[in-house]
Amino acid sequence: MPASAEPIGPLLRRWRRLRGLSQLDLAIGAEVSARHISFVETGRTVPSGAMVLRLAEYLHIPLRERNRLLVAAGHAPLYRERPPDDPDSGRVRDALERILRAHEPYPAVAVDGRWNVLAANAAFGGLAEGVDPELLRPPVNMMRLGFHPGGLAPRIRNLAQVRAHLLPRLARQALHTGDPQLHALHEELLRYGRDVHPPPPDPADIALPIRIGHRGSELHFINTVTTFGAAFDIALSEVAVETYLPADEATARYFLAAQL
């Protein structure tokens, strides 16, 4: 991994401010002295690797950026980032595809940290029928596919409710990661439409409900997300598996019949 172009002090300060914390807040939360935080940020002290990880954990810094902080402080990166041709990368993809197949006959898709589709099962491919072919050119972005006027948006019957849930989630993700591409994606999606007074969530809902018109039927889904919280590989830590499970018997019967 190349050396960081920026020393540890400014990097730490940026993440601290991104989280809205003072030096004292960070010191108390990470159980270190405020003086030590000040010395690290001004370059008077170079923190140990253990201290970098301690501060990064409290600041909820993504694994990719934790490596950058470690390198900036003169330490070796801790978290792996496999190249695409690494044999383990193939095993990870195989595992993802097994997970997606296990959700059939219901739609499921795996996305990376920027919502680009890594893999999808056959049921999801069927659900994406009729969208603008340009939106299906790799890399397919799941958020764009959902909210673009040429994507699924015209078929989502409760679009305002879905936007009210997912757009703030994307905004929080962009803030949490500090990723300019996620910020740009959020700004793009806002141009496709926003709702001044979105409907409040239904207390009876256990997950995000999505109602989609498909081949003359209205399919009702609940959306769930699976992440690999214990992953020590950077790419895998950023992967999420989005599943669309039937929210009613009619939708379940639709997919079961399509499987026959």
PEQUI-V214523 format. One line per field, one symbol per residue. ss: DSSP state (A for helix, B for strand, O for the rest). Layout:
ss = ???
This chain:
ss = OOOOOOOAAAAAAAAAAAOOOOAAAAAAAAOOOAAAAAAAAAOOOOOOAAAAAAAAAAOOOOAAAAAAAAAAOOOOOOOBOOOOOOAAAAAAAAAAAAAAAAOOOOOBBBBOOOOBBBBBOAAAAAAOOOOOAAAAOOOOBAAAAAAOOOOOAAABOOAAAAAAAAAAAAAAAAAAAOOAAAAAAAAAAAAOOOOOOOOOOOOOOOOBBBBBBBOOBBBBBBBBBBBOOOOOBAAAAOOBBBBBBBOOAAAAAAAAAAAO
